Amino acid sequence: MLQDPKASADWLSRLRDAEAQLNGAILGQSRAIRLILLSVLARGHVLLAGDVGTGKTTLLRAVARAIGGPYARVEGTVDLLPTDLIYDAHLDADGKPRIEPGPALSKGEDLSIFFFNEINRARPQVHAMLLRMMAERSLTAFRREYRFPHLQVFADRNQIERDETFELPAAARDRFAMEIAVTVPAERDDRIALAFDTRFHDTDALIDTITPGLLPYHGLNALAVQIQDSVHASPVLQRYVFDLCEALRDPIRAGLAIEGADMVRLVRGGVSPRGMQALVRLARAAAWAEGRDAVLPQDVREVFGPVMVHRTFLGSAYEARREVLVPALMRAAFDTIPVPAE
Ligand SMILES: Nc1ncnc2c1ncn2[C@@H]1O[C@H](COP(=O)(O)OP(=O)(O)OP(=O)(O)O)[C@@H](O)[C@H]1O
C-alpha cells in the first residue's frame, strides 16, 4: 500500500466514486471506463478507437470533468497545421491583426487534458508536434518553452472511415499507453435506453452529472509515483510479463499457432521498451485499484490487449485482417504462456 494509508484509502474511494458516476452516465462501457481510469493513475496518454457515435467524445469529456483542471480540445481536419495548435491569427473588430494563443497554449501550463478529436484526420506534421507534447510534456513557441507537467493527451479516431485519413506513425502510436476500443454496448437494454431515455440525448447535461475534480489533477503525478514505487512485482511475475511480450515478438519460438496464419510472416518487430514500461505501469495501477500491493497475472492480462494492440505490426499480407488476427494472437499468447501460481 501507499506510504500514507489514509491518503491511499481516500484516493481509492474517490476512484470508486468516479468509476460509479462514469458508469452511470456512459452506458455499456465499463471496461473502457476502467481502462481510462487506470491510464489516469499511470499517467499514460490514451487513444480511443471505435465506431461512429458510440460515445467516445462524451466519455472523454466526462473523464476530463472528473479530473478537473484546464482542458483544451482540437478537431483533427485535413487542413489543420501544427501552428494552428499554437496560435490563432485574425483581424480584430478594428481591422488590426491580432495573434492569440491556440488550443495548446490558451489554457496555460496547468493544462490537464488535451483532447484531440478525430486524430487520424490530421496530417503527419500535426502528429509530429503532438508527439513532442506527449513525450516531453513541453512545447516551444513564441521563443520560449512551455511545460505542461499535468498533461494527459486523450485522442480518438473512428475506424470506419479510411478516406482522407492519415495513419498515425508508429512512433506516435507508441506514445499512447493504450488504445481502447469503444464499440456499441453489448446489452440490448443499454442500446434501447440510449435511444429512448432522453437523459442520453443531452450530452452537456449528462456530463454535468459527474462531480468535477473527484480525482484532482494536481495530485495525480504524486499518486502515480507512489503507486509505481509501492506496488510490488515479483521475479516470477516479471518473467511472465517478459514471456508474454516475447511471444508477440517471436510467436514461433513461443509455440503460438493461429489457424489460417503463417506464423513466420505474421508479425513484424515487437514491443518497445516504452511499451513494456506502459504495460508494467498499468498493471501496477490495476493492482492498486483492487486494493493490492502486488501485481498478479490477472492485472497484466487486464491491460495487456489495449497496451499491445496498437504496437503490434503485422506482415503486409495480414494487415487487412488485423482486427481479427491481433486479438487471436493475444489469445494464443494467453493460452500458451503458463500463468505463474499466485
Ligand atoms: N454508451 C453511451 N453512453 C451514453 N451516451 C452515449 C453512449 N453512446 C452514445 N451516446 C450519446 O450519443 C451521442 C453521440 O456521442 P459522441 O459524440 O460522444 O460519440 P463519438 O463516438 O464521439 O462520435 P464520433 O465517432 O462521430 O466522434 C451523444 O449524445 C452521447 O451522449
The ligand as an ORCA input file, in Angstrom:
! r2SCAN-3c Opt
* xyz 0 1
  N     -22.557      4.484    -24.371
  C     -23.120      5.708    -24.303
  N     -23.497      6.226    -23.126
  C     -24.046      7.472    -23.060
  N     -24.307      8.242    -24.142
  C     -23.981      7.745    -25.334
  C     -23.364      6.468    -25.483
  N     -23.153      6.246    -26.809
  C     -23.610      7.332    -27.445
  N     -24.114      8.241    -26.559
  C     -24.729      9.528    -26.918
  O     -24.688      9.599    -28.341
  C     -24.287     10.882    -28.771
  C     -23.006     10.795    -29.605
  O     -21.920     10.536    -28.751
  P     -20.442     11.054    -29.051
  O     -20.449     12.337    -29.796
  O     -19.720     11.038    -27.745
  O     -19.905      9.895    -29.983
  P     -18.496      9.717    -30.689
  O     -18.169      8.272    -30.563
  O     -17.509     10.689    -30.152
  O     -18.842     10.074    -32.180
  P     -17.825     10.321    -33.453
  O     -17.224      8.981    -33.773
  O     -18.733     10.822    -34.503
  O     -16.805     11.332    -32.975
  C     -24.181     11.746    -27.528
  O     -25.425     12.411    -27.354
  C     -23.970     10.752    -26.412
  O     -24.497     11.235    -25.205
*
